[in-house]
Amino acid sequence: MNSFFINHRKSILAMMILILVGGFYAFFQLKTGLFPEITFPKIKIIAEAELQPVNKMVLTVTQPLENAVKQVPDLQLIKSTTSRGSCEISAFMNSGADLDLSQQRIESQIAKISASLPPGVNISVEKMNPSILPVSGYSLESNKFSPVELKKIATFTVKPFLSQVEGVSEIRVIGGKNKELWMELNPLQMQALGITPDLITQALAQTNFIKSNGYLTDNNFLYLSVTDASVKTKTDLENLVIARKGNRIVKISDVAKVSFQESVEYTRINANGKDGVLIAVIKQPNANLVDISKEMTAKVAKLTAILPAGVIIKPYYAQADFVNESVISVRDSLLIGLALAIIVAIIFLRSLKASATILITIPITLCLTVIFLYGIGYTLNIMTLGAIAAAIGLIIDDAIVVVEQIHRTHEEHPHEKTKKLLGKAIKYLFPAMLGSSISTIVIFVPFVLMTGVAGSYFQVMTNTMIITLVCSFFVTWLGLPVVYLLLSKNSGKLKDKKVEVHEVKTQKWVYYFISRPYISIVFMLVLVASIVLIYPRLQTGFLPEMDEGSIVLDYSSPPGTSLAETDRMLKAVEKEIVKIPDVEAYSRRTGTQMGFFITEPNRGDYLIQLKKNRTKSTDEVIAEIRKNIESTQPALVVDFGQVIGDMLGDLMSSTQPIEVKIFGNDQQNLKILAKQVAALIGKIPGTADVFDGIVISGPTVNIQPNYVALAQYGITPMSFQSQVQTAMQGNLVGDFYDKQQISPIRMIYPGSRKFGTSDISNLKIFLPNGATIPIQDLAQVELKTGSAEVERENLQSIGTITARLNERDLGSVMKDIQKAVKSKINLPSGYHIEYGGAYKEQQKSFSELLTILIASSLLVFTVILFLFKDFRVAFIIFLVAVLGISGSYIGLLVTGTPLNVGSYTGLIMIVGIIGENAIFTFLQFKESLHDKEIDEAITFAISTRLRPKLMTALGAIIALMPLALGIGAGAQLHQPLAIAVIGGFLIALPLLLVVLPTLLRKFYKFPTDDYETE
């Protein structure tokens, strides 16, 4: 070992330089994102069938689609929501399923039954992943241009220009209005000329076309013959012939007024209080978010120069800002922690050379880690950076242990050259280095058992930790001695000087504790009691929360509310929003939403961007907006969230943390029970935005034709419906080719924009001869209230009640809800209740994490058993390591931090960390037994390991402190983990310095012990 470092120091040095260069290169090549690029096991199917009633949609569309999707392999769960004219089906696949293949299988099963579905059903199938949601957004505003002109600019200027940015999947234009060519029919003139709407429709169908007649050859040229009967101008449409009546040719202009109009839209888009057009940027799945954002900002600056005068483009959302802030906060936490840990090393070692060795070695470890991350295709995100930041204490631990051993060997043998001492120190430490490194690495291996969204993200984190620790081991074992050697070139001159030999100072307090084992026993009992007593009192959650600085506000006005009235209510809300000084910008969608959803005209969402230097947290701003809406617009039902949290919820089974599902067969009973449960949840402290899940569509005007009467007058039901539609909304009867775009031609009656329910009774229906007859003679008209959406899960009807948390933890709120529901809700026979949402995910994750904790602890036990080949030794170290969990519990309790997936990961980490440190202590004790009595050997082992233990504990605690303080959005995600590890470290010191030596003394007090006779 001695000659190895001397003979290969140049090659190892060259390798370290290459690692540094390669690490910097890889760092700048790594893609940056908020979270790792993972695939969520969810596929959504949306079917639209005009405006069919809910009960008919369930029978004719939803159930056949559910039955088809149910046959797809790897299907775990199927959920559906059916509303008037549409249904939304979510298929949740097993973890590890090939989603591309699953999507193809679903599409194939749907294709098999497509012939049995009602005609005109439009079906879309999409994989759900973060890339379906916008990563940035801009508003296009103008006081000069109409909504039609503004949308045309967005579609034909902005969209192509911004699509040129590399990594952009889609530029989505939301809002504005389309141009249409309207034919406003004159009923009196039509009666006089004997023209019916059907004749006009037929004339357009037979005239407005372009068709090829075939090829012809003449004079060695090949010509394509085309008949162009398309409508190219407004005049073309006016001059289009409908029929010949005697000697008169009847044209469109004879019976209709032709004009350009804005399309009738049932959506409303608003940006910062002004009607406009929104430009949403969708990135490709593997594109670099930060690079796209930079290029998009530069592209928008260039776009401003080519936009027409009077058109302004403004940003209203940029996810990259939050990503940059999060990544920078984690990076800064890492660097600050590293710098503080180096200071600790300098103070303890009092050697510039030893400290410099650590300072040089750690960047090499980090660079090697980055190279591996780049090689396996990981991105630079808050999970990978957080993993490195959380592992920095372990990296420092590895470096400190080796440097301290070399430095102490130098102190004990100052006359010997560094070259000789290096081999001696490394040879002595290597078995413990290997065992301790393996013990910290194996604790992360069982994380492969974790499933779901939390599993996907935290597996990336633990994989990064494994890579970091493996890199740390090899750099510390091979690189650190070479660095120390290079910094010790003049150490050979020591033999000419008088130097003082530094002996290990005996710590007399060690004997005091090991001679009084009851102190350790009482301490262990206290720790066991703390685990038992604290665990039930801990707050619990699912994923750690972050303050993103952006708010998603979902809203719905009462069922049947018109678009204009909903818009009026929302403008009153916006007056309250702009009064809040922390709000920077907002955008609003009515009749549509971000993402892939069914949205009624009375529903929509806001995206509110807060200022970076705000005085209030996002939760405080949410509470203020909620209070203002409840006082000014109590009719609005609202639901608040944050962008990333809502995105993860949409990709999982529920966006809300609280979800109560009632299973049954009768929709009326489910509605009654849902209202009862919602009322109960609303009274429980800590809940907000309680929603009973009952979504009522607007009222309907049901027109029931009299088929006998229709037959008597020679009117087909299809013709009857077409004429009614022409009076109300108009019929699209053709296309108008206008330069770059195709505009629809709409046939409509005058006054259709103001057509109301009272006008239906005055409607006249054309007979085939051109005469008219009142609609009352042909049909019965009645008003009906709206019907509720139907929710189903695994082919069974359910009622879903949801809520969010308000200043309370998930676990305690759910306990109160379960208690209230159990005592006050009486379920009919055949009905049962399940709890879903984040709570269900939390329970599943906690169960998996408990399995991982047990598996990790047993793996640590196995590693120690292999290393020392003694069951008693392995059990003692295992016991001490597991008791360290109590420190994590105490840390979480004192700081009020919930036990969630992040803090649970910290619990598992602390077992490996304590096991690692115990290995070095026992190795020292074992070696000391060769020439010392047990008490003396224990005292010497603890005295020898005291400095490195204090250094590693303080170094790790200080390195994790920036994360534990949660400064910055990215650091907040890892705050629970950091607090759990710091708490474990604080308890680890008395466990390693007092309890472990006491147990060793008790265990090895007999002279016949194997180690004394060895």
Secondary structure, DSSP 8 states (H G I E B T S, - for coil): -HHHHHHTHHHHHHHHHHHHHHHHHHHHHS-B-SS-----SEEEEEEE-TT--HHHHIIIIIHHHHHHHTTSTTEEEEEEEEETTEEEEEEEE-TT--HHHHHHHHHHHHHHHGGGS-TT-EEEEEE--GGGS-SEEEEEEESSS-HHHHHHHIIIIIHHHHTTSTTEEEEEEEE---EEEEEEE-HHHHHHHT--HHHHHHHHHHHS-EEEEEEEEETTEEEEEEEE----SHHHHHT-EEEEETTEEEEHHHHEEEEEEE---S-EEEETTEE-EEEEEEE-TTS-HHHHHHHHHHHHHHHHHHS-TTEEEEEEEEHHHHHHHHHHHHHHHHHHHHHHHHHHHHHHH--HHHHHHHHHHHHHHHHHHHHHHHHTT--B-HHHHHHHHHHHHHHHHHHHHHHHHHHHHHHH-TTS-HHHHHHHHHHHHHHHHHHHHHHHHHTTGGGGG--HHHHHHHHHHHHHHHHHHHHHHHIIIIIHHHHHHHTTTTGGGGGGS----------HHHHHHHT-HHHHHHHHHHHHHHHHHHGGGS-B-SS-----SEEEEEEE-STT--HHHHHHHHHHHHHHHTTSTTEEEEEEEES--SSS----TTEEEEEEEE-TT-SS-HHHHHHHHHHHHHHH-TT-EEEEE-HHHHHHHHHSS-SSSEEEEEE-S-HHHHHHHHHHHHHHHHHSTTEEEEE----B---EEEEEE-HHHHHHTT--HHHHHHHHHHHHT-EEEEEEEETTEEEEEEEE-TTGGG--GGGGGG-EEE-TTS-EEEGGGTEEEEEE---B-EEEETTEEEEEEEEEESSS-HHHHHHHHHHHHHHH----TT-EEEEEHHHHHHHHHHHHHHHHHHHHHHHHHHHHHHHH--HHHHHHHHHHHHHTHHHHHHHHHHHT--B-HHHHHHHHHHHHHHHHHHHHHHHHHHHHTTTS-HHHHHHHHHHHHHHHHHHHHHHHHHHHHHHHHT-SHHHHHHHHHHHHHHHHHHHHHHIIIIIHHHHHHHHS-STT-HHHH-
